Amino acid sequence: MGELEFGTVAVSEVMNPDPPVIEKTASLCKVARLLRRHSHVWVVEEKEEGVRILVGVVTEKDFLELLNPLPDKMYTTGLFRPKSLYHGDMSTAEEFMVSPVIACRPSDTVGEALEKLWERRIRHLAVTENGRLVGELSMKGIIAAYYFDSCSMLNG
C-alpha cells in the first residue's frame, strides 16, 4: 500500500482494541496505579456486562495538576479554583476527569483521525460506537501501523 493510500485505511484496522480503562467510581489510588503504566486512562461507566460507555479521560498531566498546591487565583471575572486536592475532597475518577472526550468512529479513516489529533493537539483518540468505547487510536499506533505496512516491506 502506498503512503497516500494509508490515509484511507479504516481506524478499526489500526486501533488498539484493548485500551486502558477504569470505572468512573474508581479511587484516585487506582487511577494513579494505572497511570504508572499508561499516559492516560479512559473513564467508563458500565451499563451492563461488557457495555462500557465512555464518560471521560484522565491523563498524567490531569493527575499531576491535582497535586498542585497553588492558592485560589483572583481574576477580573471572578474566582478561579483549580482542581486540586488542596481545595476540596476529590476521591473518584469522575470528579476530575476531562469530559467530553474527543472521539472517532471505527469506520473513520486514518486521515480523518489524524486531522482531529492535529487540530486538537492531542495524542490519543477514543474510538466509539454509539457511545461505547471499542478502542483507542494513538499517534504511536498510527506510526507503528504505517511502518509495518509500508517500511517493513522495503527492508525485508
N, C-alpha and C positions, 0 to 999 in steps of 0.2 A: 504494500500500500504506500502511496506517495505521501510526502509531507502535507500537501494541501488536502488530500483525502482524509487525513487523520481527524481534521476538524469536523467531519461529517459523521464520525462514529458515535453511536448512542452512548450516553452516560452509563447505562446499565452494563455495557461491555467493559468499562474500566473502573467502575466504582468499587469501594470496599463494602461488601455486604454485611460485615460484622463490625460496625463502629463502636467506640466506647460509649456506653450509656449508663445512666443512673436514674433512679426514681426521683421524682420531684420532692418527695418527703425524706430523702436521704440526708444524713447528718453531714456537717462540714468536714468531719474527720473522714468519712467515706469518700467525699469529693476529693479531699487532699490526697488520699491514698491512690485514687485513680489518676490524679494529675501528676503523681510521681512518675508514671509510665507513659502518659499521653499529654499532649499540649492543650487538649481540650476534652470536654465530655458533653455529650448530648443529654439533655434533661427530658425525660419522658414521663407520661402518665399511662399506666397500663389499664386500659378499659376492660379488657377480658384477656384470657390466656393467649399470649403471643401477639396481641394487638397493642403496639406501642405508639401512642400519639405524641408527636414532638411538641414540646411546650417551651423549650429554651435551650441555651447553651452556656457553659461556663468555660472560660479559658484560663490559662495560667495567669495572665495579666489581670483578669477579673478577680481571681482569688487573692493575688498579691495586693490589690487595692483594698481588700477587706482588712489587711493588716496595717494599713496606713493610719497613723495616729493624728493626722492633720486636724486642727480645730475647725469648727464651723467657719465658713468664709462669708463675709457680708458683701453683697454686690448691690448695685443700684436698683436692681429689680427685686431684691429680697434676699432671703437667707438660703444659702446653698448648703445642703447636707450631703457630703459624700457618703457612699455606702462604706461603712467601716464598723468593725467590731467594737470600736471605741465610742460609737454614737448610738448604740442600741443593741438589742439582743437579736442576733441572727443565728438560726440553728439549722435551717434546711436549705437545700439547693434552690428551692423555689423562691426563697427570699432574696437571693442575689443574682440569679441567672439573668442573662440577657434575652429579651423577648420583644418582638417576634424574631424568628430566625430566618436568615436568607437561605432559600432552598431552590432546588431544581427538581425536575421530574426524571425518571429513568429513561423516558423517550426523548428528552432533550439531547442535542448534540454536544460534543465536547467543545466545539466552537462557541455555542451559546453559553455553556457553563463558564468557559474562560472569560467571556465578556462580563458576566456577573462578578466573578472573582476579581477581575481587573477594576471594574467600576467601583466596587465596594472596598477595594484594598484589603481583601480577606484571603485566607489561605485554605479554608475548608468550607464546603457547601454540604448542607444536609440534602439527601435525596429522599423525597417523599412522594407517596401516592395516597391521595385522599386524606392528607394529614398524618398518615402513618409513616414512621421512619423506616425506610427499607435499605438505607446505606448512606455512605458519605463519599464525597469526591474531594480530593486534596490536590494541591499543586504538585506535591511529591508523587502522588499516584499517577497524575497525568504525565509527568516526565518519565516515570518508570514504564508506563504503557507505551509511550512514544518510542522509548529506547528499545524495548523488546520487540515492538512491531517493525520499526524501521532500521535501527542501527545494528541490532544483533545479526540481522541477515547479511549485512555488508561485511561484518567482521568474521563471519563464521562459515 
